[in-house]
Each structure stands twice: as C-alpha cells, then as structure tokens.
Amino acid sequence: MPPEGDRHERLWVAWPTAGYTLGDTAEDAETARQTWAAVANAAAQFEPVSVVVHPRDTAIAPRYLDPAIEMHVREIDDAWIRDSGPSFVVDEDRLGAVTWVFNGWGRQAWARWEHDSTLAPAVAEWAGAERVDSKLVNEGGGIHVDGLGTVLLTDTVQRDPGRNPLHSRADVEDELARTIGTTTAVWLPCGLTRDSNTFGTRGHVDIVATISSPGRVLLHDQRDLAHPDLGVTSQIRAVLAEAVDARGSAFDIVELPAPTVLRDAEGYVDYSYVNHVLVNDGVVACSFDDPRDADAVAILREAYPGREVVTVDARPLFARGGGIHCITQQQPSISAAPEVS
C-alpha cells in the first residue's frame, strides 16, 4: 500500500443519501450536501474525483458537484467511503484493491451496511483493480502507512470484539502483511474519546496520528486540562516515542494542536486537524472557525512542502461522526514513480 502522498489516479467520495448523515430537517440535508460537495470540489482542483451516488440522488448531486466530477450510481447506506470502500495497493504496473469485511464499525446498533458491505468490490471493478479479498473486518480509517512497510493502527479497532474477536495482534499483522504489504505494526492503545463512544468508530487512527513522511508522525495534541483527550494523546505520544518504523528508525513526532473549542451540544468534541487528505500537489484540510486553524495550516504546509493547503469547514462532518479523510479514498497512480524510497 503506497503512502497517501504518492501520485493519485483519482479520489473517491460517496454522496450522503439518508439517515443521520442527512439529518432530520431540510436544513440539515442542505448542510451535509454542501459540505460533502465542498470536499469533493476542492479535491477536483488537483486531481480527478469520482463520487458514488445512490439512485435517489442522481438529480440532486450534480447541483452541488463540479461538472468535471465523475458519478457512479449504486445503492449505498452511508457516506464514509474511507471505511466501506477498498484500500488500494500497487505492484509495479498492477493496481489492486483490498476488500476488507465491512460490518458497520463492529456491528454498531445505529449503523446500516446492507449495501456498503459490497461497495468495496464495486469500486474495485470501476477502478479496474484486481481484488485482494480479506476476511479481516477492517476499515481504511483504521490504518495509516508510510509505504515502506510501517502501519499505524489501534487495539480498539482491529481487535475489537465486534470486528475480530478471536484475532491476536500477530493474526492481524499477518493479514496486513499479506494484503497491504506491511512488515512493522505500531499499535496505539485507543482513539480519541468521542470516537470511542457510542456513535464513533471505536478508535480510528486517522483522527489521531498520520505518517506525513517516512519517520515523521503528525500527532493530535489536546492541550486543555478539561478535555479527556489530554490523557489519551499523552498515552499515544508515549507509545510513539518508544516505537520504530520498518527501517528501525525512531519517529519525529510533530504535534498538531487541537482546536480551542472543547464541547458541542453532544459533549466533548473530537475535532482534529490530523484528519486531512492528500491530493496531487495539495492538501484538503479541516477547519473549524477556530483560532488554531491558521496554526494547523502552517504546520501542514511545513509537513508537506510544495503542496497547496486548502481548507473546508469540517464541523458538519464531525457532527455526523467523521472528517475529511473519512469521506475520501485515494486511488494511487500506477504510472508515476513513488515519492518515497
């Protein structure tokens, strides 16, 4: 599995179609559609974008999307394609798509996955990729790789009793080696507090930490004593400080400060600048109308030199359970040389 910073053939997005992603009112639905479209349209300025649209939305989505964006029509349940879609891999001039088992983030009572459980094979076919089927219950938001063999993941996701109740760390690592080619797993203890509550993923890594380049990790840094994630990020920082990557090198940890806002109507927020997506020559990053937005943009510009950083207000996404990285999935190019060695 190449790093996200390698060149992309395109970016995949799924269109919000029903349930909590659209909300209870017409105003809620409008906000969701505008936000998903803002991410897709921002990415489309850098690379081709394909959006999976439910048949009921074929007349609605084009009103919001850049005309250059390609649409694929099929029934879907939800709009988090990072998790329900495949994880793409490459082998010289061959494109593969790992089709994990998707079961609604560990059979969550609020989730629906009748159609999303078969979305990954459909995307693989549209992309012209060879399927690499896996029996591991996993989501793309639950892993981050450096392209050299290192993978970040959390005990609370891959070893979740609702996902893989009988799997040891070794079992998970063996399957990741087979499917995405990793050799070194860095196990983080958990995810952020809200993401670990009832309506979360039980601890996706893509809201906590990402490998921005070989040997460098961007870490969510909650600094407020009143927020429960202060202790969480302290634990994760300690694990990363002791870890090494596939080359045997220690990590340079770069802290991405959490926004200053602590709570919304539902409790402590999990707003995170870590949950950005890389596109060709750019970064589509979260903003929160927060004093730390500018600090985060500056850190991301330094972490990804030569890339333009554009932001989208991600509060409507986080209110629904995720962020920009969660609603996107990159398809790597098999014709471009990799950017890491």
C-alpha positions in Angstrom: 0.0 0.0 0.0 1.7 3.2 -1.1 1.7 6.3 1.1 -1.1 8.8 0.6 1.4 11.3 -0.7 2.2 9.3 -3.8 0.6 10.4 -7.0 -3.1 9.6 -7.4 -5.2 8.5 -10.3 -8.2 9.9 -8.6 -10.0 10.4 -5.3 -13.2 8.6 -4.4 -16.1 10.0 -2.4 -19.6 8.7 -1.5 -22.6 11.0 -1.6 -24.7 11.5 1.6 -28.0 9.9 1.0 -30.1 9.1 4.1 -30.2 8.7 7.8 -28.1 10.7 10.3 -25.7 12.0 7.6 -28.6 14.0 6.1 -30.2 14.7 9.4 -33.8 15.4 10.4 -34.5 18.6 8.5 -34.1 20.1 5.0 -31.6 22.5 6.5 -29.6 19.6 7.9 -29.6 17.9 4.5 -28.5 21.0 2.7 -25.6 21.4 5.1 -24.5 17.8 4.6 -24.7 18.1 0.8 -22.8 21.4 0.7 -20.1 20.0 3.0 -19.5 16.8 1.1 -19.5 18.7 -2.1 -17.0 21.3 -0.8 -14.5 18.5 -0.1 -15.1 16.8 -3.5 -14.9 20.1 -5.4 -11.7 21.2 -3.5 -10.1 17.9 -4.4 -11.2 18.2 -8.0 -9.0 21.3 -8.4 -6.0 18.9 -8.0 -7.0 15.5 -9.4 -9.9 13.6 -10.9 -12.7 12.8 -8.5 -15.3 10.0 -8.6 -18.4 10.2 -6.5 -20.6 7.2 -5.7 -24.3 8.3 -5.8 -27.4 6.5 -4.7 -30.0 6.2 -7.5 -32.3 8.5 -5.5 -29.7 11.3 -5.6 -28.8 11.3 -9.3 -30.7 14.5 -9.9 -29.5 16.1 -6.7 -25.8 15.6 -6.6 -24.9 17.3 -9.9 -26.4 20.5 -8.5 -23.6 20.7 -5.9 -20.7 19.0 -7.7 -18.1 20.4 -10.1 -19.2 19.3 -13.6 -15.8 17.6 -14.0 -16.6 15.1 -11.3 -17.5 11.6 -12.4 -20.5 9.9 -10.9 -21.1 6.2 -10.3 -24.6 5.1 -9.4 -25.4 2.3 -7.0 -27.3 1.7 -3.7 -25.3 2.8 -0.7 -26.2 3.1 3.0 -23.8 5.7 4.2 -21.1 8.2 3.0 -17.8 7.2 4.7 -16.1 5.6 1.7 -12.7 5.5 3.5 -14.2 2.7 5.6 -16.7 1.0 3.3 -14.5 1.3 0.2 -11.3 -0.7 -0.7 -7.8 0.1 0.3 -5.7 0.3 -2.9 -2.4 -1.3 -3.3 0.1 -1.4 -6.2 2.6 -3.9 -7.6 4.7 -2.3 -10.3 2.2 -1.8 -13.1 -0.7 -3.6 -11.4 -3.4 -1.9 -9.3 -5.0 -4.0 -6.5 -7.9 -3.2 -4.2 -8.1 -4.8 -0.7 -11.7 -5.6 0.0 -12.0 -5.8 3.8 -15.1 -7.1 5.5 -17.2 -4.1 6.5 -19.8 -4.7 9.3 -20.8 -1.2 10.4 -17.8 -0.4 12.5 -18.2 -3.5 14.6 -21.9 -4.1 14.3 -22.9 -0.8 15.8 -26.6 -0.6 16.7 -27.1 2.6 14.8 -25.2 1.6 11.6 -26.6 0.1 8.4 -24.3 -1.8 6.0 -26.5 -4.0 3.7 -25.2 -2.2 0.6 -22.0 -0.7 1.9 -20.7 -4.3 2.7 -20.4 -4.8 -1.0 -19.2 -1.3 -2.0 -15.5 -2.2 -2.0 -15.8 -4.8 -4.8 -17.9 -2.4 -6.8 -15.3 0.4 -6.5 -12.5 -2.1 -7.3 -14.3 -3.0 -10.6 -14.9 0.6 -11.5 -11.2 1.3 -10.9 -10.1 -1.6 -12.9 -8.3 -3.1 -9.9 -7.5 -6.7 -9.1 -9.4 -7.7 -6.0 -7.4 -8.8 -2.9 -10.2 -10.2 -0.7 -9.7 -10.3 3.0 -11.7 -11.9 5.8 -10.4 -9.3 8.3 -13.0 -6.8 9.5 -11.2 -3.5 9.0 -11.8 0.0 7.6 -9.5 2.3 5.8 -9.7 4.9 8.6 -8.2 2.3 10.9 -4.8 2.2 9.2 -2.1 4.6 8.1 1.0 3.5 6.2 4.3 5.0 5.2 4.8 3.0 2.0 8.0 1.4 3.4 6.3 -1.3 5.5 5.1 0.6 8.5 1.4 0.7 9.6 -0.2 2.6 12.5 -3.3 1.0 14.0 -5.2 0.7 17.3 -6.0 -2.2 19.5 -9.6 -1.0 19.9 -10.4 -1.3 16.1 -8.7 -4.4 14.6 -9.0 -6.4 17.8 -12.5 -5.0 18.6 -14.8 -7.9 19.8 -17.4 -6.6 17.3 -14.9 -7.0 14.5 -12.3 -9.7 15.0 -12.9 -11.2 18.4 -10.5 -14.1 18.1 -7.6 -12.2 16.5 -4.3 -11.6 18.2 -2.0 -8.8 17.2 0.0 -11.4 15.3 -3.0 -12.6 13.4 -3.9 -9.0 12.3 -0.2 -8.3 11.4 0.0 -11.4 9.3 -3.1 -10.5 7.3 -1.9 -6.9 6.8 1.4 -8.2 5.6 -0.5 -10.4 3.1 -2.9 -7.7 1.9 -1.1 -4.3 2.1 2.5 -5.5 2.4 3.4 -4.0 5.8 6.1 -5.5 8.0 6.0 -3.3 11.1 2.9 -2.5 13.1 2.8 0.3 15.6 -0.1 -0.5 17.9 -1.7 2.6 19.6 -3.8 1.9 22.6 -7.0 3.6 21.5 -8.5 6.5 19.6 -10.0 9.8 20.8 -12.7 9.9 23.5 -15.7 10.8 21.4 -14.7 8.5 18.6 -14.7 5.7 21.2 -18.2 6.5 22.4 -21.5 5.1 21.2 -21.6 6.9 17.8 -17.9 6.6 17.0 -15.7 4.1 15.2 -14.2 2.8 18.5 -10.9 4.4 17.8 -9.8 5.1 14.2 -6.2 6.1 13.9 -6.8 8.6 11.1 -8.2 11.1 13.6 -5.2 10.6 16.0 -2.0 10.3 14.0 -0.7 10.1 10.5 2.7 9.5 8.9 3.3 12.6 6.9 6.7 11.4 5.5 9.0 8.4 6.4 9.9 8.8 10.0 7.6 11.7 10.8 4.3 11.4 12.6 1.7 14.2 12.9 0.0 13.7 16.3 -3.3 15.2 17.5 -2.3 17.3 20.6 -5.1 18.1 23.1 -3.6 20.7 25.4 -6.6 21.7 27.6 -6.7 20.2 31.1 -10.5 19.9 31.0 -10.7 17.7 27.9 -10.4 13.9 28.4 -8.3 13.6 25.3 -5.4 15.2 27.2 -4.7 11.8 28.8 -5.4 9.9 25.6 -2.9 11.8 23.5 -0.4 11.6 26.3 -0.6 7.8 26.2 -0.3 7.7 22.4 2.6 10.1 22.4 4.4 7.8 24.9 3.9 4.8 22.6 5.1 6.6 19.5 8.2 7.9 21.4 9.2 4.2 22.0 8.3 2.9 18.6 10.4 2.4 15.5 9.3 2.2 11.9 10.0 -0.5 9.3 13.6 0.8 8.9 14.2 0.6 12.6 14.2 4.4 12.9 12.6 6.4 15.7 9.7 8.7 14.8 10.0 12.5 14.8 6.7 13.5 16.4 5.1 16.8 15.2 2.2 17.9 17.3 -0.9 19.3 15.6 -2.7 21.3 18.3 -6.4 20.5 18.9 -8.8 23.4 18.2 -9.6 25.5 21.3 -13.3 24.6 21.3 -13.9 21.7 23.8 -17.6 20.9 23.6 -20.7 20.9 21.4 -24.3 20.0 22.2 -23.3 16.3 22.4 -20.3 16.6 24.7 -16.5 16.8 24.2 -15.6 17.2 20.6 -13.0 15.2 18.7 -12.2 18.0 16.2 -8.8 17.1 14.7 -6.5 18.6 12.0 -4.9 15.2 11.6 -8.0 14.1 9.6 -6.9 15.7 6.3 -6.5 14.1 2.9 -3.5 14.5 0.5 -4.2 15.1 -3.2 -1.9 15.7 -6.1 0.2 18.8 -5.2 -2.3 19.7 -2.4 -3.8 19.0 1.0 -7.5 19.3 1.7 -7.6 20.1 5.4 -10.2 20.6 8.2 -11.0 24.0 9.5 -13.3 24.7 12.5 -13.6 28.5 12.5 -11.1 28.3 15.4 -8.1 30.4 16.4 -5.8 27.4 15.8 -6.9 26.9 12.2 -4.1 29.1 11.0 -1.5 27.3 13.2 -2.6 24.0 11.7 -2.3 25.2 8.1 1.2 26.4 8.8 2.2 23.1 10.3 0.7 21.2 7.4 2.5 23.4 4.9 5.8 22.6 6.6 4.9 18.9 6.8 4.0 18.8 3.1 6.4 21.1 1.3 5.4 22.1 -2.2 1.7 21.3 -1.6 -1.1 23.9 -1.5 -3.2 23.6 1.6 -6.9 24.4 1.2 -9.4 24.1 4.0 -13.1 23.1 4.3 -15.2 23.8 7.4 -15.4 20.2 8.8 -17.7 20.9 11.7 -20.7 19.4 9.9 -18.7 16.2 9.2 -17.5 15.8 12.7 -21.1 16.4 14.0 -22.0 13.3 11.9 -19.1 11.2 13.1 -16.0 11.8 10.9 -13.9 14.2 9.0 -12.4 14.9 5.5 -10.2 11.9 5.5 -13.1 9.7 6.4 -15.2 10.7 3.4 -12.4 10.2 0.8 -10.3 7.3 -0.5 -7.3 7.8 -2.8 -6.7 5.6 -5.8 -2.9 5.6 -6.5 -1.5 6.0 -9.9 0.5 3.0 -11.2 2.3 5.0 -13.9 4.0 7.6 -11.6 7.2 6.9 -9.7 6.7 6.7 -6.0 7.7 9.7 -3.9 9.4 7.7 -1.2 12.3 5.2 -1.4 
